[in-house]
């Protein structure tokens, strides 16, 4: 028959028992337990031993296997339950927690998460070029792509989201968190959140877009949840978004997000049938969360006045609200534009903005004379700064 090769000796340090199992073991216990299993133990008076397994124990080949045998023979009840020490590492988990909180918040707003490939082929650029638009960033080309469809790293999440919406071809709300890549002098990698929806068109005036207001509201709610502050919205223009329906949202003068309707040319090129609205947030732009400070509310009632203001088309609701608050001062506890009208009754180059001004004192009940004087100061500032007049 075949010659049986005897197993080789294994170097074993008796200190491994304390280090691994948590209790001390004497040399006599070592010899007794392993001897009962057929192991040969050589060495005396030192911590190091040469241990040879029996012929039938081919499963024992390293010192850790011997520790397992000793644990079994001594009894698992001798091993005490202990939480191991966790060594602090220098890698921050802040980015991970930010993405987790973002995904939960966007999901709570009614969006479903999708995932797309970070690699794409030249076909994506063909769709964009058919729309007559050049990509806003220089794409990163892979030197050794596995296939032609994996030649480039994605420079934005919007194009792949449009491809997804074209396949689904029904109203749906989706979001994705992923990294995008661009190349100038060096290759940059930016974690990004994109969310948006496809919706049935609404029969409404051309200057009014309820879907744009919906994604603006969702973006404001998301930023407020993440930063503790309400962003300021400003008109803008971005590649791939509708020239007249694009805006940026800023906190402390720094851009946090951009939103807008997908450019109709791009949507047609991607085969999207329904209107699409997108929001893009670069996660590296988020400021620290600002914990709100609460003031004791007034014990006295407030009053309000509604103003119908005629202004030029380029005057924003935010400008009107800011001007009113600055003109009235601490007496003004709220100024909000809540309705807009355009039509023949106000003229071709004007619009009417209905604004509610809320006023309150903290040491007495506000009187009609106080409110009238405050409104007069606000109207004078609106006329001087924005050319606003009262609609009659």
For each residue, the residues with C-beta under 8 A, 3 or more apart:
1:
2:
3:
4: 55
5:
6: 52 55
7: 52 53 54 55 57 58 60 61
8: 52
9: 42 50 51 52
10: 50 51 52 53 60 61 62 63 65 66
11: 48 49 50 63
12: 16 48 49 50 51 63 66
13: 16 47 48 49 63
14: 17 25 27 30 47 48 49
15: 18 19 47
16: 12 13 19 20 63 64 67
17: 14 20 21 23 24 25 67 70
18: 15 21 22 23 24 25
19: 15 16
20: 16 17 64 67
21: 17 18 67 70 71 74 78 79
22: 18 79 80 82
23: 17 18 74 78 79 80
24: 17 18
25: 14 17 18 29 30 70 74
26: 29 30
27: 14 30 31 44 45
28: 31 32
29: 25 26 32 33 74
30: 14 25 26 27 33 34 41 49 70
31: 27 28 34 35 41
32: 28 29 35 36
33: 29 30 36 37 69 70 73 74
34: 30 31 37 39 41 51 66 69 70 73
35: 31 32 38 39 41
36: 32 33 73
37: 33 34 54 57 69 73
38: 35 53 54 56 57
39: 34 35 51 52 53 54 57 66 69
40: 51 52
41: 30 31 34 35 49 50 51
42: 9 49 50 51 52
43: 46 48 49 50
44: 27
45: 27
46: 43 49
47: 13 14 15
48: 11 12 13 14 43
49: 11 12 13 14 30 41 42 43 46
50: 9 10 11 12 41 42 43
51: 9 10 12 34 39 40 41 42 66
52: 6 7 8 9 10 39 40 42
53: 7 10 38 39 57 58 60
54: 7 37 38 39 57
55: 4 6 7
56: 38
57: 7 37 38 39 53 54 60
58: 7 53 61
59: 65
60: 7 10 53 57 65 66 69
61: 7 10 58 65
62: 10 65 66
63: 10 11 12 13 16 66 67
64: 16 20 67 68
65: 10 59 60 61 62 68 69
66: 10 12 34 39 51 60 62 63 69 70
67: 16 17 20 21 63 64 70 71
68: 64 65 71 72
69: 33 34 37 39 60 65 66 72 73
70: 17 21 25 30 33 34 66 67 73 74
71: 21 67 68 74 76 79
72: 68 69 76
73: 33 34 36 37 69 70
74: 21 23 25 29 33 70 71 78
75: 78
76: 71 72 79
77:
78: 21 23 74 75
79: 21 22 23 71 76
80: 22 23
81:
82: 22
83:
84:
85:
86:
87:
88:
89:
90:
91:
92: 95
93: 96 97
94: 97 98
95: 92 98 99 191 283
96: 93 99 100
97: 93 94 100 101
98: 94 95 101 102 226 283 286
99: 95 96 102 103 177 191 283
100: 96 97 103 104
101: 97 98 104 105 226
102: 98 99 105 106 177 193 222 226 281 283
103: 99 100 106 107 113 175 177
104: 100 101 107 108
105: 101 102 108 109 222 225 226
106: 102 103 109 111 113 175 193 195 222
107: 103 104 110 111 112 113 175
108: 104 105
109: 105 106 173 218 221 222
110: 107 173
111: 106 107 173 174 175 195 197
112: 107 172 173 174 175
113: 103 106 107 174 175 176 177
114: 161 164 174 175 176
115: 176 178
116: 154 157 160 161 163 164 176 178
117: 120 150 154 160
118: 153 154 178 179 181
119: 142 145 149 150 151 152 153 154
120: 117 123 124 149 150 151 152 154 159 160
121: 124 147 148 149 150 151 152
122: 125 126 148 151 152
123: 120 126 127 149
124: 120 121 127 128 152 159 160 163
125: 122 128 129 135 139 152
126: 122 123 129 130
127: 123 124 130 131 159 266 269 270
128: 124 125 131 133 134 135 159 240 266 269
129: 125 126 132 133 134
130: 126 127 269
131: 127 128 263 265 266 268 269
132: 129 265
133: 128 129 239 240 263 265 266
134: 128 129 239
135: 125 128 138 139 155 156 239
136: 155 238 239 240
137: 155 156 182 183
138: 135 155 182 183 184
139: 125 135 152 153 155 181 182 183
140: 152 153 155 181 182 183 187
141: 151 152 153
142: 119 145 150 151 152 153
143:
144:
145: 119 142 148 150 151
146: 150
147: 121 150 151
148: 121 122 145 151
149: 119 120 121 123
150: 117 119 120 121 142 145 146 147
151: 119 120 121 122 141 142 145 147 148
152: 119 120 121 122 124 125 139 140 141 142 155
153: 118 119 139 140 141 142 181
154: 116 117 118 119 120 157 159 160 178 180 181
155: 135 136 137 138 139 140 152 180 181 182
156: 135 137 159 180 192 194 240 280
157: 116 154 160 161 176 178 180 192 194 280
158: 161 162 194 196 240 262 278 280
159: 120 124 127 128 154 156 162 163 240 270
160: 116 117 120 124 154 157 163 164 176
161: 114 116 157 158 164 165 174 176 194 196 278
162: 158 159 165 166 262 266 267 270 272 276
163: 116 124 159 160 166 167 270
164: 114 116 160 161 167 168 174
165: 161 162 168 169 172 174 196 198 272 274 276
166: 162 163 169 270 271 272 273
167: 163 164
168: 164 165 172 198
169: 165 166 273 274
170: 198 274
171: 197 198 199 200 274
172: 112 165 168 197 198
173: 109 110 111 112 195 196 197
174: 111 112 113 114 161 164 165 195 196 197
175: 103 106 107 111 112 113 114 193 194 195 196
176: 113 114 115 116 157 160 161 193 194 195
177: 99 102 103 113 191 192 193 283
178: 115 116 118 154 157 191 192
179: 118 189 190 191 192
180: 154 155 156 157 189 190 192
181: 118 139 140 153 154 155 187 188 189 190
182: 137 138 139 140 155 187 188 190
183: 137 138 139 140 186 187 188
184: 138 188
185:
186: 183
187: 140 181 182 183
188: 181 182 183 184
189: 179 180 181
190: 179 180 181 182 282 283 284
191: 95 99 177 178 179 282 283 284
192: 156 157 177 178 179 180 280 281 282 283
193: 102 106 175 176 177 280 281 283
194: 156 157 158 161 175 176 278 279 280 281
195: 106 111 173 174 175 176 218 278 279
196: 158 161 165 173 174 175 215 262 276 277 278 279
197: 111 171 172 173 174 211 214 215 276 277
198: 165 168 170 171 172 272 274 275 276
199: 171 202 211 274 275 277
200: 171 274 275
201: 274 275
202: 199 210 211
203:
204: 208 209 210
205: 208 342
206:
207: 342
208: 204 205 340
209: 204 212 213 245 261
210: 202 204 213 214
211: 197 199 202 214 215 261 275 277
212: 209 215 216 245 259 260 261 277
213: 209 210 216 217
214: 197 210 211 217 218 277
215: 196 197 211 212 218 219 259 277 278 279
216: 212 213 219 220 233 247 249 259
217: 213 214 220 221
218: 109 195 214 215 221 222 279
219: 215 216 222 223 231 249 257 259 279 281
220: 216 217 223 224 230 231 233 249
221: 109 217 218 224 225
222: 102 105 106 109 218 219 225 226 281
223: 219 220 226 227 229 230 231 249 251 256 257 281
224: 220 221 227 228 229 230 231
225: 105 221 222
226: 98 101 102 105 222 223 286 289
227: 223 224 231 251 256 286 287 288 289 290
228: 224 289 290 291 292
229: 223 224 251 252 290
230: 220 223 224
231: 219 220 223 224 227 249 250 251 256 257
232: 249 250 251 318
233: 216 220 247 248 249 250 318
234: 247 248 250
235: 246 247 316
236: 246 247 248 258
237: 241 243 246
238: 136 241 246 258 260
239: 133 134 135 136
240: 128 133 136 156 158 159 262 263 266
241: 237 238 245 246 258 260 261 262 263 278
242: 245 246 260 261 262 263 264
243: 237 246 263
244:
245: 209 212 241 242 260 261
246: 235 236 237 238 241 242 243 258 259 260 261
247: 216 233 234 235 236 258 259 260
248: 233 234 236 255 257 258 259
249: 216 219 220 223 231 232 233 255 256 257 258 259
250: 231 232 233 234 253 254 255 256
251: 223 227 229 231 232 254 256 287
252: 229 287
253: 250
254: 250 251 285 287
255: 248 249 250 258 285
256: 223 227 231 249 250 251 281 282 285 286
257: 219 223 231 248 249 279 280 281 282
258: 236 238 241 246 247 248 249 255 279 280
259: 212 215 216 219 246 247 248 249 277 278 279 280
260: 212 238 241 242 245 246 247 277 278
261: 209 211 212 241 242 245 246 275 276 277 278
262: 158 162 196 240 241 242 266 267 272 275 276 277 278
263: 131 133 240 241 242 243 266 267
264: 242 267 268
265: 131 132 133 268 269
266: 127 128 131 133 162 240 262 263 269 270
267: 162 262 263 264 270 272 275 276
268: 131 264 265 271 272
269: 127 128 130 131 265 266
270: 127 159 162 163 166 266 267
271: 166 268
272: 162 165 166 198 262 267 268 276
273: 166 169
274: 165 169 170 171 198 199 200 201
275: 198 199 200 201 211 261 262 267
276: 162 165 196 197 198 261 262 267 272
277: 196 197 199 211 212 214 215 259 260 261 262
278: 158 161 194 195 196 215 241 259 260 261 262
279: 194 195 196 215 218 219 257 258 259
280: 156 157 158 192 193 194 257 258 259
281: 102 192 193 194 219 222 223 256 257 285
282: 190 191 192 256 257 285
283: 95 98 99 102 177 190 191 192 193 286
284: 190 191
285: 254 255 256 281 282
286: 98 226 227 256 283
287: 227 251 252 254 290
288: 227
289: 226 227 228
290: 227 228 229 287
291: 228
292: 228
293:
294:
295:
296:
297:
298: 302 360 361 362
299:
300: 360 361 362 363 364 365 366
301: 360 365 366
302: 298 333 358 359 360 366
303: 358 359 360 366 368 371
304: 334 356 357 358 359
305: 356 357 359 371 375
306: 354 355 356 357
307: 354 355 356 357 375 378 379 390
308: 352 353 354 390 391
309: 320 352 353 354 355 382 388 389 390 391
310: 346 347 350 351 352 388 389 390 391
311: 315 320 350 351 353 386 387 388
312: 315 349 350 351 386 387
313: 342 349 350 351
314:
315: 311 312 319 320 351 353 386 387 388
316: 235 319 320
317: 320 321 337 340 353 355
318: 232 233 321 322
319: 315 316 322 323 386
320: 309 311 315 316 317 323 324 335 337 353 355 382 386 388
321: 317 318 324 325 335 336 337 355
322: 318 319 325 326
323: 319 320 326 327 378 381 382 385 386
324: 320 321 327 328 332 335 355 357 378 381 382
325: 321 322 328 329 332 335
326: 322 323 329 381
327: 323 324 377 378 380 381 382
328: 324 325 331 332 335 357 359 374 375 377 378
329: 325 326 332
330:
331: 328 359 360 361 366 370 374
332: 324 325 328 329 335 357 358 359 374 378
333: 302 358 359 360
334: 304 356 357 358
335: 320 321 324 325 328 332 355 356 357 358
336: 321 355 356
337: 317 320 321 340 353 354 355
338: 354 355 356
339: 353 354
340: 208 317 337 351 352 353 354
341: 345 346 351 352 354
342: 205 207 313 346 350 351 352
343: 346
344: 347
345: 341
346: 310 341 342 343 350 351 352 391
347: 310 344 350
348:
349: 312 313
350: 310 311 312 313 342 346 347
351: 310 311 312 313 315 340 341 342 346
352: 308 309 310 340 341 342 346 391
353: 308 309 311 315 317 320 337 339 340
354: 306 307 308 309 337 338 339 340 341
355: 306 307 309 317 320 321 324 335 336 337 338
356: 304 305 306 307 334 335 336 338
357: 304 305 306 307 324 328 332 334 335 374 375 378
358: 302 303 304 332 333 334 335
359: 302 303 304 305 328 331 332 333 366 370 371 374
360: 298 300 301 302 303 331 333 366
361: 298 300 331 364 365 366 370
362: 298 300
363: 300
364: 300 361
365: 300 301 361
366: 300 301 302 303 331 359 360 361 370 371
367: 370 371
368: 303 371 372
369: 372 373
370: 331 359 361 366 367 373 374
371: 303 305 359 366 367 368 374 375
372: 368 369 375 376
373: 369 370 376 377
374: 328 331 332 357 359 370 371 377 378
375: 305 307 328 357 371 372 378 379
376: 372 373 379 380
377: 327 328 373 374 380 381
378: 307 323 324 327 328 332 357 374 375 381 382
379: 307 375 376 382 383 388 390
380: 327 376 377 383 384
381: 323 324 326 327 377 378 384 385
382: 309 320 323 324 327 378 379 385 386 388
383: 379 380 386 387 388 389
384: 380 381
385: 323 381 382
386: 311 312 315 319 320 323 382 383
387: 311 312 315 383
388: 309 310 311 315 320 379 382 383
389: 309 310 383
390: 307 308 309 310 379
391: 308 309 310 346 352
392:
